Amino acid sequence: MHVLDERHGVEMRTGGDGERAFALVHGIGASSVYFGPLAHELARHARVYLLELPGHGRNLEPRRALTMAEFAETAWSAFDRFGVRHPVIVGHSMGCQVAVEMGIQRSGPEPIALLAPTVNTAERSVVMQGLRLAQDTLREPREVNRIITNDYFRCGAKWWLKTLREMMAHHIEERIGHVERKVLLVGGEKDPIAPPEWLRTLASLCRAPEVAVLADQPHVMMYTRPEEVARLLLDRS
């Protein structure tokens, strides 16, 4: 099923079937496209919801920048409208910041999963994040870089920069301790944006954390190792 919720400025695609539900939240400038391999694996066992945040994908740019909490509120409103009940929230990169806010806004028995969460507090500057993004590009497969480049062009520089300011202003390390759910942190061993030591720092601030690091993997590890990431999510939800 494919739905466009113009009221909330989001687009959502669904697939799969089962009692469990997974809601996948993408990062800054991206779309749900790079979740494709992971969604395919999860859909063998569960219902999967691929969300396109406001201003991303084909969605119209809002009149002003949205905070991470406002992105989260928009996501929950869209899920409510389409009857999505008790999903496991899976964020990637900036989507992890949105996922944390979603977990704070609504408690529940379902865990949240944070794949390569931003922003590493040890390198909290636009310059360092840009350098790490460039470094990661050299470690990603060509197909991943093609997908993300296309998404960035579609998002547009204006909205990307507005969202970047909100992303940098949000301190996930100060918010994650308020999540009253289990938190699964997943990262790639060779991810320069969200390195393993950053995952361990966040885990130390969680109420009920678990950390998994995928050997030799970069930032978009759910594309390069979809079966492994899917198994982690399914086994822990």
C-alpha angles and dihedrals in degrees: 000000000000121000134178114205103196091174091066097027095240137120124208136189123192136195144159129042138242144099094282123071130202123196114199119206118193131214134255115309092358132106133212092272095095089055089065100104093043092047089051091054095045092047090065088071109016148021112276127203119195110199127200110203122223112284092018131099108357095334121120119254112255119238091253139015117281125224120229089256091053091050086052093050090050091051093050091047091053092047091050092051093053096041099250105164128196100340125181102244113224116188129184125203107320087004086071090063089052090046092053090053090048089052091051094047093053127024123206145142094267116097126232120230122212115199112195095337123209148249108043102210091211089063103031101155134099090237094053093044090051091050092049091049090053090047091051092049088066090055099047125089116260091249092057091051091049092052094047094045091053090048092050091052091049092048092050131220095264096058092037091057093045090052092044090060091053092045092053092046092055114087107204091184089063094047106040094076089064092063109107094199137081110276123211113197115197125182144160120253091227098041108127093188098054105016122188093258089058090053090052090050091054091045090057088059097049127094095223111010136169125185129205123181119194113218118247094355129137132216098291094052094148088068096045095041106024096151093053094046092046091052091051091051096045095046093051101044 
